[in-house]
């Protein structure tokens, strides 16, 4: 994914290929944040492409406040 620098317009077949790759990596378990860092694009850009690809986005991880322990 070379040349995906911030601000560069991505369209057509290149955008379609990028969406497919990001969708596959996300489904395989990679986070949006990780995809963002590896491509040099913003979190919002990656999120928007995943939404366009109709992928089911995972919920936020980490601690849940107020969870019952017993």
Backbone as XML, in Angstrom:
<?xml version="1.0"?>
<chain id="A" units="angstrom">
  <residue number="1" name="UNK">
    <atom name="N" x="0.820" y="-1.193" z="0.000"/>
    <atom name="CA" x="0.000" y="0.000" z="0.000"/>
    <atom name="C" x="0.861" y="1.253" z="0.000"/>
  </residue>
  <residue number="2" name="UNK">
    <atom name="N" x="1.861" y="1.276" z="-0.785"/>
    <atom name="CA" x="2.727" y="2.446" z="-0.845"/>
    <atom name="C" x="1.997" y="3.598" z="-1.524"/>
  </residue>
  <residue number="3" name="UNK">
    <atom name="N" x="2.326" y="4.808" z="-1.116"/>
    <atom name="CA" x="1.763" y="5.983" z="-1.754"/>
    <atom name="C" x="0.378" y="6.365" z="-1.277"/>
  </residue>
  <residue number="4" name="UNK">
    <atom name="N" x="-0.022" y="5.917" z="-0.092"/>
    <atom name="CA" x="-1.340" y="6.265" z="0.412"/>
    <atom name="C" x="-1.290" y="7.471" z="1.333"/>
  </residue>
  <residue number="5" name="UNK">
    <atom name="N" x="-0.264" y="8.272" z="1.218"/>
    <atom name="CA" x="-0.050" y="9.384" z="2.133"/>
    <atom name="C" x="-1.271" y="10.255" z="2.364"/>
  </residue>
  <residue number="6" name="UNK">
    <atom name="N" x="-1.250" y="10.924" z="3.482"/>
    <atom name="CA" x="-2.340" y="11.796" z="3.892"/>
    <atom name="C" x="-2.649" y="12.833" z="2.815"/>
  </residue>
  <residue number="7" name="UNK">
    <atom name="N" x="-3.917" y="13.000" z="2.512"/>
    <atom name="CA" x="-4.346" y="14.021" z="1.568"/>
    <atom name="C" x="-4.372" y="13.588" z="0.119"/>
  </residue>
  <residue number="8" name="UNK">
    <atom name="N" x="-3.786" y="12.441" z="-0.204"/>
    <atom name="CA" x="-3.785" y="11.967" z="-1.586"/>
    <atom name="C" x="-5.141" y="11.354" z="-1.903"/>
  </residue>
  <residue number="9" name="UNK">
    <atom name="N" x="-5.749" y="11.774" z="-2.995"/>
    <atom name="CA" x="-7.064" y="11.268" z="-3.393"/>
    <atom name="C" x="-6.939" y="9.839" z="-3.911"/>
  </residue>
  <residue number="10" name="UNK">
    <atom name="N" x="-7.816" y="8.994" z="-3.431"/>
    <atom name="CA" x="-7.822" y="7.590" z="-3.840"/>
    <atom name="C" x="-9.196" y="7.297" z="-4.422"/>
  </residue>
  <residue number="11" name="UNK">
    <atom name="N" x="-9.225" y="6.894" z="-5.696"/>
    <atom name="CA" x="-10.518" y="6.673" z="-6.349"/>
    <atom name="C" x="-10.431" y="5.518" z="-7.334"/>
  </residue>
  <residue number="12" name="UNK">
    <atom name="N" x="-11.568" y="5.143" z="-7.857"/>
    <atom name="CA" x="-11.646" y="4.113" z="-8.891"/>
    <atom name="C" x="-11.204" y="2.744" z="-8.415"/>
  </residue>
  <residue number="13" name="UNK">
    <atom name="N" x="-10.464" y="2.059" z="-9.292"/>
    <atom name="CA" x="-10.008" y="0.704" z="-8.998"/>
    <atom name="C" x="-9.086" y="0.663" z="-7.787"/>
  </residue>
  <residue number="14" name="UNK">
    <atom name="N" x="-8.287" y="1.709" z="-7.616"/>
    <atom name="CA" x="-7.385" y="1.768" z="-6.468"/>
    <atom name="C" x="-8.182" y="1.790" z="-5.156"/>
  </residue>
  <residue number="15" name="UNK">
    <atom name="N" x="-9.261" y="2.564" z="-5.143"/>
    <atom name="CA" x="-10.104" y="2.645" z="-3.943"/>
    <atom name="C" x="-10.798" y="1.310" z="-3.687"/>
  </residue>
  <residue number="16" name="UNK">
    <atom name="N" x="-11.294" y="0.675" z="-4.737"/>
    <atom name="CA" x="-11.953" y="-0.619" z="-4.615"/>
    <atom name="C" x="-11.002" y="-1.667" z="-4.043"/>
  </residue>
  <residue number="17" name="UNK">
    <atom name="N" x="-9.772" y="-1.686" z="-4.549"/>
    <atom name="CA" x="-8.770" y="-2.640" z="-4.063"/>
    <atom name="C" x="-8.408" y="-2.352" z="-2.610"/>
  </residue>
  <residue number="18" name="UNK">
    <atom name="N" x="-8.278" y="-1.071" z="-2.260"/>
    <atom name="CA" x="-7.948" y="-0.684" z="-0.891"/>
    <atom name="C" x="-9.064" y="-1.108" z="0.067"/>
  </residue>
  <residue number="19" name="UNK">
    <atom name="N" x="-10.306" y="-0.867" z="-0.310"/>
    <atom name="CA" x="-11.446" y="-1.256" z="0.523"/>
    <atom name="C" x="-11.424" y="-2.763" z="0.772"/>
  </residue>
  <residue number="20" name="UNK">
    <atom name="N" x="-11.184" y="-3.548" z="-0.271"/>
    <atom name="CA" x="-11.164" y="-5.006" z="-0.136"/>
    <atom name="C" x="-10.051" y="-5.449" z="0.813"/>
  </residue>
  <residue number="21" name="UNK">
    <atom name="N" x="-8.877" y="-4.868" z="0.663"/>
    <atom name="CA" x="-7.750" y="-5.238" z="1.518"/>
    <atom name="C" x="-8.007" y="-4.856" z="2.974"/>
  </residue>
  <residue number="22" name="UNK">
    <atom name="N" x="-8.488" y="-3.633" z="3.197"/>
    <atom name="CA" x="-8.752" y="-3.191" z="4.560"/>
    <atom name="C" x="-9.864" y="-4.017" z="5.203"/>
  </residue>
  <residue number="23" name="UNK">
    <atom name="N" x="-10.894" y="-4.328" z="4.441"/>
    <atom name="CA" x="-11.989" y="-5.153" z="4.952"/>
    <atom name="C" x="-11.466" y="-6.520" z="5.388"/>
  </residue>
  <residue number="24" name="UNK">
    <atom name="N" x="-10.654" y="-7.151" z="4.550"/>
    <atom name="CA" x="-10.106" y="-8.468" z="4.881"/>
    <atom name="C" x="-9.225" y="-8.414" z="6.125"/>
  </residue>
  <residue number="25" name="UNK">
    <atom name="N" x="-8.393" y="-7.386" z="6.229"/>
    <atom name="CA" x="-7.519" y="-7.254" z="7.394"/>
    <atom name="C" x="-8.326" y="-6.983" z="8.660"/>
  </residue>
  <residue number="26" name="UNK">
    <atom name="N" x="-9.389" y="-6.184" z="8.542"/>
    <atom name="CA" x="-10.230" y="-5.882" z="9.701"/>
    <atom name="C" x="-10.968" y="-7.133" z="10.159"/>
  </residue>
  <residue number="27" name="UNK">
    <atom name="N" x="-11.525" y="-7.881" z="9.230"/>
    <atom name="CA" x="-12.236" y="-9.109" z="9.561"/>
    <atom name="C" x="-11.290" y="-10.120" z="10.199"/>
  </residue>
  <residue number="28" name="UNK">
    <atom name="N" x="-10.025" y="-10.111" z="9.782"/>
    <atom name="CA" x="-9.025" y="-11.024" z="10.346"/>
    <atom name="C" x="-8.609" y="-10.617" z="11.761"/>
  </residue>
  <residue number="29" name="UNK">
    <atom name="N" x="-9.059" y="-9.445" z="12.219"/>
    <atom name="CA" x="-8.805" y="-9.067" z="13.605"/>
    <atom name="C" x="-8.020" y="-7.795" z="13.820"/>
  </residue>
  <residue number="30" name="UNK">
    <atom name="N" x="-7.520" y="-7.181" z="12.752"/>
    <atom name="CA" x="-6.768" y="-5.945" z="12.908"/>
    <atom name="C" x="-7.707" y="-4.800" z="13.297"/>
  </residue>
  <residue number="31" name="UNK">
    <atom name="N" x="-7.219" y="-3.875" z="14.091"/>
    <atom name="CA" x="-8.047" y="-2.754" z="14.537"/>
    <atom name="C" x="-8.036" y="-1.622" z="13.511"/>
  </residue>
  <residue number="32" name="UNK">
    <atom name="N" x="-9.027" y="-0.765" z="13.617"/>
    <atom name="CA" x="-9.067" y="0.415" z="12.751"/>
    <atom name="C" x="-7.834" y="1.272" z="13.008"/>
  </residue>
  <residue number="33" name="UNK">
    <atom name="N" x="-7.465" y="1.411" z="14.268"/>
    <atom name="CA" x="-6.284" y="2.199" z="14.635"/>
    <atom name="C" x="-5.026" y="1.629" z="13.976"/>
  </residue>
  <residue number="34" name="UNK">
    <atom name="N" x="-4.874" y="0.315" z="14.006"/>
    <atom name="CA" x="-3.724" y="-0.346" z="13.395"/>
    <atom name="C" x="-3.712" y="-0.139" z="11.872"/>
  </residue>
  <residue number="35" name="UNK">
    <atom name="N" x="-4.875" y="-0.272" z="11.258"/>
    <atom name="CA" x="-4.981" y="-0.044" z="9.812"/>
    <atom name="C" x="-4.622" y="1.396" z="9.473"/>
  </residue>
  <residue number="36" name="UNK">
    <atom name="N" x="-5.054" y="2.311" z="10.316"/>
    <atom name="CA" x="-4.761" y="3.721" z="10.121"/>
    <atom name="C" x="-3.254" y="3.976" z="10.165"/>
  </residue>
  <residue number="37" name="UNK">
    <atom name="N" x="-2.595" y="3.412" z="11.158"/>
    <atom name="CA" x="-1.152" y="3.611" z="11.300"/>
    <atom name="C" x="-0.376" y="2.990" z="10.135"/>
  </residue>
  <residue number="38" name="UNK">
    <atom name="N" x="-0.791" y="1.805" z="9.693"/>
    <atom name="CA" x="-0.044" y="1.124" z="8.635"/>
    <atom name="C" x="-0.232" y="1.762" z="7.260"/>
  </residue>
  <residue number="39" name="UNK">
    <atom name="N" x="-1.341" y="2.467" z="7.059"/>
    <atom name="CA" x="-1.594" y="3.094" z="5.762"/>
    <atom name="C" x="-1.228" y="4.576" z="5.730"/>
  </residue>
  <residue number="40" name="UNK">
    <atom name="N" x="-1.070" y="5.173" z="6.917"/>
    <atom name="CA" x="-0.790" y="6.609" z="6.967"/>
    <atom name="C" x="-2.029" y="7.460" z="6.747"/>
  </residue>
  <residue number="41" name="UNK">
    <atom name="N" x="-3.199" y="6.839" z="6.837"/>
    <atom name="CA" x="-4.457" y="7.571" z="6.668"/>
    <atom name="C" x="-5.128" y="7.737" z="8.020"/>
  </residue>
  <residue number="42" name="UNK">
    <atom name="N" x="-6.092" y="8.621" z="8.097"/>
    <atom name="CA" x="-6.744" y="8.905" z="9.373"/>
    <atom name="C" x="-7.682" y="7.771" z="9.784"/>
  </residue>
  <residue number="43" name="UNK">
    <atom name="N" x="-7.958" y="7.736" z="11.084"/>
    <atom name="CA" x="-8.908" y="6.780" z="11.637"/>
    <atom name="C" x="-10.259" y="6.938" z="10.935"/>
  </residue>
  <residue number="44" name="UNK">
    <atom name="N" x="-10.698" y="8.178" z="10.758"/>
    <atom name="CA" x="-11.988" y="8.452" z="10.130"/>
    <atom name="C" x="-12.068" y="7.953" z="8.698"/>
  </residue>
  <residue number="45" name="UNK">
    <atom name="N" x="-10.974" y="8.092" z="7.952"/>
    <atom name="CA" x="-10.932" y="7.625" z="6.566"/>
    <atom name="C" x="-11.098" y="6.111" z="6.523"/>
  </residue>
  <residue number="46" name="UNK">
    <atom name="N" x="-10.353" y="5.403" z="7.381"/>
    <atom name="CA" x="-10.432" y="3.944" z="7.419"/>
    <atom name="C" x="-11.835" y="3.508" z="7.845"/>
  </residue>
  <residue number="47" name="UNK">
    <atom name="N" x="-12.375" y="4.159" z="8.863"/>
    <atom name="CA" x="-13.722" y="3.852" z="9.346"/>
    <atom name="C" x="-14.741" y="4.018" z="8.219"/>
  </residue>
  <residue number="48" name="UNK">
    <atom name="N" x="-14.626" y="5.121" z="7.482"/>
    <atom name="CA" x="-15.558" y="5.401" z="6.381"/>
    <atom name="C" x="-15.478" y="4.318" z="5.300"/>
  </residue>
  <residue number="49" name="UNK">
    <atom name="N" x="-14.265" y="3.867" z="4.959"/>
    <atom name="CA" x="-14.125" y="2.817" z="3.945"/>
    <atom name="C" x="-14.728" y="1.503" z="4.427"/>
  </residue>
  <residue number="50" name="UNK">
    <atom name="N" x="-14.539" y="1.189" z="5.708"/>
    <atom name="CA" x="-15.112" y="-0.044" z="6.239"/>
    <atom name="C" x="-16.633" y="0.017" z="6.242"/>
  </residue>
  <residue number="51" name="UNK">
    <atom name="N" x="-17.191" y="1.166" z="6.580"/>
    <atom name="CA" x="-18.648" y="1.332" z="6.546"/>
    <atom name="C" x="-19.142" y="1.182" z="5.111"/>
  </residue>
  <residue number="52" name="UNK">
    <atom name="N" x="-18.431" y="1.763" z="4.150"/>
    <atom name="CA" x="-18.802" y="1.634" z="2.731"/>
    <atom name="C" x="-18.808" y="0.181" z="2.288"/>
  </residue>
  <residue number="53" name="UNK">
    <atom name="N" x="-17.926" y="-0.632" z="2.885"/>
    <atom name="CA" x="-17.819" y="-2.030" z="2.468"/>
    <atom name="C" x="-18.830" y="-2.922" z="3.185"/>
  </residue>
  <residue number="54" name="UNK">
    <atom name="N" x="-19.698" y="-2.318" z="4.012"/>
    <atom name="CA" x="-20.751" y="-3.036" z="4.733"/>
    <atom name="C" x="-20.223" y="-4.096" z="5.694"/>
  </residue>
  <residue number="55" name="UNK">
    <atom name="N" x="-19.025" y="-3.872" z="6.230"/>
    <atom name="CA" x="-18.480" y="-4.800" z="7.224"/>
    <atom name="C" x="-19.146" y="-4.502" z="8.569"/>
  </residue>
  <residue number="56" name="UNK">
    <atom name="N" x="-19.363" y="-5.542" z="9.381"/>
    <atom name="CA" x="-19.901" y="-5.351" z="10.725"/>
    <atom name="C" x="-18.770" y="-4.879" z="11.624"/>
  </residue>
  <residue number="57" name="UNK">
    <atom name="N" x="-18.868" y="-3.646" z="12.100"/>
    <atom name="CA" x="-17.821" y="-3.100" z="12.948"/>
    <atom name="C" x="-17.931" y="-3.681" z="14.345"/>
  </residue>
  <residue number="58" name="UNK">
    <atom name="N" x="-16.775" y="-3.980" z="14.926"/>
    <atom name="CA" x="-16.737" y="-4.506" z="16.284"/>
    <atom name="C" x="-16.983" y="-3.384" z="17.278"/>
  </residue>
  <residue number="59" name="UNK">
    <atom name="N" x="-17.488" y="-3.763" z="18.454"/>
    <atom name="CA" x="-17.652" y="-2.797" z="19.527"/>
    <atom name="C" x="-16.303" y="-2.425" z="20.106"/>
  </residue>
  <residue number="60" name="UNK">
    <atom name="N" x="-16.294" y="-1.382" z="20.908"/>
    <atom name="CA" x="-15.060" y="-0.960" z="21.549"/>
    <atom name="C" x="-14.654" y="-2.002" z="22.584"/>
  </residue>
  <residue number="61" name="UNK">
    <atom name="N" x="-13.369" y="-2.219" z="22.699"/>
    <atom name="CA" x="-12.857" y="-3.199" z="23.662"/>
    <atom name="C" x="-12.501" y="-2.546" z="24.975"/>
  </residue>
  <residue number="62" name="UNK">
    <atom name="N" x="-11.779" y="-3.283" z="25.783"/>
    <atom name="CA" x="-11.292" y="-2.733" z="27.036"/>
    <atom name="C" x="-12.266" y="-2.914" z="28.176"/>
  </residue>
  <residue number="63" name="UNK">
    <atom name="N" x="-11.988" y="-2.219" z="29.261"/>
    <atom name="CA" x="-12.794" y="-2.297" z="30.470"/>
    <atom name="C" x="-14.214" y="-1.811" z="30.216"/>
  </residue>
  <residue number="64" name="UNK">
    <atom name="N" x="-15.148" y="-2.455" z="30.856"/>
    <atom name="CA" x="-16.527" y="-1.964" z="30.804"/>
    <atom name="C" x="-16.884" y="-1.458" z="32.186"/>
  </residue>
  <residue number="65" name="UNK">
    <atom name="N" x="-17.300" y="-0.250" z="32.241"/>
    <atom name="CA" x="-17.648" y="0.348" z="33.540"/>
    <atom name="C" x="-18.927" y="-0.249" z="34.073"/>
  </residue>
  <residue number="66" name="UNK">
    <atom name="N" x="-18.934" y="-0.513" z="35.377"/>
    <atom name="CA" x="-20.158" y="-0.986" z="36.015"/>
    <atom name="C" x="-20.490" y="-2.438" z="35.773"/>
  </residue>
  <residue number="67" name="UNK">
    <atom name="N" x="-19.548" y="-3.198" z="35.240"/>
    <atom name="CA" x="-19.813" y="-4.615" z="34.980"/>
    <atom name="C" x="-19.933" y="-5.343" z="36.312"/>
  </residue>
  <residue number="68" name="UNK">
    <atom name="N" x="-20.928" y="-6.211" z="36.380"/>
    <atom name="CA" x="-21.129" y="-6.981" z="37.611"/>
    <atom name="C" x="-20.119" y="-8.128" z="37.663"/>
  </residue>
  <residue number="69" name="UNK">
    <atom name="N" x="-19.613" y="-8.398" z="38.843"/>
    <atom name="CA" x="-18.591" y="-9.423" z="38.994"/>
    <atom name="C" x="-19.101" y="-10.680" z="39.667"/>
  </residue>
  <residue number="70" name="UNK">
    <atom name="N" x="-20.364" y="-10.807" z="39.871"/>
    <atom name="CA" x="-20.767" y="-12.023" z="40.523"/>
    <atom name="C" x="-22.178" y="-12.248" z="40.466"/>
  </residue>
</chain>
